[in-house]
Amino acid sequence: MSHRTGKGSVTAARVVAAVADIMAVVIGLWILMYLLDANRANNLVQFVQEAARWLAGWSYDLFTFDDAWARVVSGYGLAAVVYLAVGHALAGRIRRY
């Protein structure tokens, strides 16, 4: 059975990759804001923190380093890397079909 790469599958793959990228950027932005001690009373900072916490809910408290910055970088960073890896792998798979 042969598969043809159609325009729809390429578009779907691009959407999946873009969503994974956006998720990773939001998490990365929160890590950056945390490390730079962004004003947590700011609405944008609160929004990014809440979005990142939701996206990384499964991993943000996974590691128990003594330093808070290390917990944030490792827990949220792991989620960002997983989203990128899984999202782009899935996009590649979709693109092939």
C-alpha positions as CSV (number, residue, x, y, z in Angstrom):
1,M,0.0,0.0,0.0
2,S,1.5,3.3,-1.0
3,H,0.9,6.6,0.8
4,R,1.0,10.0,-0.9
5,T,1.9,13.1,0.9
6,G,-1.1,15.4,0.4
7,K,-1.4,19.1,1.0
8,G,-3.7,18.4,4.0
9,S,-1.2,16.3,5.8
10,V,1.6,18.9,5.3
11,T,-0.7,21.5,6.7
12,A,-1.7,19.4,9.6
13,A,1.9,18.7,10.4
14,R,2.7,22.4,10.3
15,V,-0.1,23.1,12.7
16,V,1.0,20.4,15.1
17,A,4.6,21.7,15.0
18,A,3.5,25.3,15.5
19,V,1.3,24.3,18.5
20,A,4.2,22.5,20.1
21,D,6.5,25.5,19.4
22,I,4.0,27.9,21.0
23,M,3.7,25.7,24.1
24,A,7.4,25.5,24.5
25,V,7.8,29.3,23.9
26,V,5.2,30.0,26.7
27,I,7.1,27.8,29.1
28,G,10.4,29.2,28.1
29,L,9.1,32.7,28.5
30,W,8.0,31.9,32.1
31,I,11.4,30.4,32.9
32,L,13.0,33.6,31.6
33,M,10.6,35.8,33.5
34,Y,11.2,33.8,36.7
35,L,15.0,34.0,36.4
36,L,14.8,37.7,35.7
37,D,12.5,38.2,38.7
38,A,9.7,39.7,36.7
39,N,7.0,41.6,38.5
40,R,4.4,39.0,39.5
41,A,1.8,41.6,40.0
42,N,1.9,42.4,36.2
43,N,-1.0,40.9,34.2
44,L,1.2,39.6,31.4
45,V,3.5,37.9,33.9
46,Q,0.6,36.4,35.7
47,F,-0.9,35.1,32.4
48,V,2.3,33.6,31.3
49,Q,2.9,32.0,34.7
50,E,-0.6,30.5,34.8
51,A,-0.4,29.2,31.2
52,A,3.1,27.7,31.8
53,R,1.9,26.1,35.1
54,W,-1.1,24.6,33.3
55,L,1.1,23.3,30.4
56,A,3.8,21.9,32.7
57,G,1.4,20.7,35.5
58,W,2.7,17.2,35.1
59,S,6.4,18.2,35.5
60,Y,6.9,21.6,37.2
61,D,7.2,20.1,40.7
62,L,8.8,16.8,39.5
63,F,12.3,17.7,40.8
64,T,13.1,18.7,44.4
65,F,16.2,20.8,44.2
66,D,16.9,23.0,47.1
67,D,17.1,26.1,45.0
68,A,13.8,27.3,43.6
69,W,15.4,28.5,40.3
70,A,16.7,25.0,39.7
71,R,13.2,23.5,40.3
72,V,11.7,26.0,37.8
73,V,14.3,25.5,35.1
74,S,14.3,21.7,35.4
75,G,10.6,21.1,35.8
76,Y,9.3,23.6,33.3
77,G,12.3,23.0,31.0
78,L,11.5,19.3,30.9
79,A,7.9,20.0,29.8
80,A,9.1,22.4,27.0
81,V,11.6,19.8,25.7
82,V,9.0,17.0,25.8
83,Y,6.4,19.2,23.9
84,L,9.0,20.1,21.3
85,A,10.2,16.5,20.8
86,V,6.7,14.9,20.8
87,G,5.1,17.7,18.7
88,H,7.8,17.6,16.0
89,A,8.0,13.8,16.0
90,L,4.2,13.7,15.5
91,A,4.4,16.4,12.8
92,G,7.0,14.3,11.0
93,R,4.8,11.2,11.2
94,I,1.8,13.1,9.9
95,R,3.8,14.6,7.1
96,R,4.8,11.1,5.9
97,Y,1.1,10.0,5.6
